[in-house]
């Protein structure tokens, strides 16, 4: 068994193109997508087409839910909504919360929420990792031993004392972001590369290879500035603020 896991594309078609090209060059056919696929000031329709053409198995992220409405006070959400047609809305509505395959569990953020970080926690504006007891309790909510989650945009592999593993592939299309609620904090991967993970199972043992791919960010940066998202432009250029 050999497959790729991607997450948090956020409408960045150029990053997704580079990642798919790299995955195919490694003779990998199966790709799982952990959600937040189309939202952003970039290219939602082109991204949707690439996901469909590559037959990528996708789940729903919290930002995917935002695009199911007809109106938003958030200009970036509205930018995407205005571009979507019924085909795209139906696809978003029908995305599952999670996917389960054998000993593998795929979710966007955690097994119980598409907004709450599974591994990370924010304390006084700082990003930390939850203690093992809390992570064991959270992971015991699913029967599978390998749990894939995105949402934080930070690549991470966490081995737990209950023999479970939590894998975050990082973000394909947005290497850093800022949040202002309930207080200000930022997530930073530290570089502008597109990220994903390769998973391989040999003799019942799983291995994980974290991959970072360079790509031409100029068009995405241009559209971020054009759509008044200088924060996205900075994130795409530097991977940090």
Secondary structure, 3 states (H helix, E strand, C coil): CEEEEECCCCCCHHHHHHHHHHHHHCCCCCEEECCCCCCCCCCHHHHHHHHHHCCCEEECCHHHHHCCCCCCCCHHHHHHHHHCCHHHHHHHHHCECEEEECCEEEECCCCCCCCCCCCEEEECCEEEECCHHHHHHHHCCCCCCEEECCCCCCCEEEECCCCCEEEECCCCCCCEEEECCCCCEEEECCCCCEEEEEEEEECCEEEEEEEEECCCCHHHHHHHHHCCCHHHHHHHHHCCC
